[in-house]
Amino acid sequence: MSFSFLPTLMVDSVTQLTPQFLQSRGISLLMLDFDNTIVPYTTNIPTEEMAAWLESMKASPIQLCVVSNSKNDRVKIFCQKLGIDCITHAKKPFSKGIKECLQKFSLSAENCALAGDQIFTDTLGANGCGVQSILVKAIHNHNIWLKLRHVAELPFIFAARKRRVDL
């Protein structure tokens, strides 16, 4: 497993990821961060585009599981409503939640990816567990702390710029 702040891939939004693209990379399980990856921190309601993407992914051979550090019930409620598996209290970048997800689905790390908006939690956690890391742009950095975190991530985003995929 590798200690790296560089994502395997970068895309603007998870909605760009298609089952065909994921399967071409050997991915059968896509783990998703919740806040600022699926919905902003400020709401539980996905955009029409995100809701449609989630439904199309559920109808595909790609399995989905939300893996979130959140301790808030809103993640569980959201996932139950949409029929998506979830793991909360994941403690990313540590391996707890990611390993729990791998065990839940009985898959090896090389057949999985984790898409999220944060390098210091999502990317680092995925890379540390041998899971492909997919960095997405944050939906909305609505406060100073999120904006400062993004500034701290910019050198790694720049270093990984050739890993950007336009789908």
Secondary structure, 3 states (H helix, E strand, C coil): CCCCCCCCEEECCHHHCCHHHHHHCCCCEEEECCECCCECCCCCCCCHHHHHHHHHHHCCCCEEEEECCCCCHHHHHHHHHHCCEEECCCCCCCCHHHHHHHHHHCCCHHHEEEEECCHHHHHHHHHHHCCEEEEECCCCCCCHHHHHHHHHHHHHHHHCHHHECCC
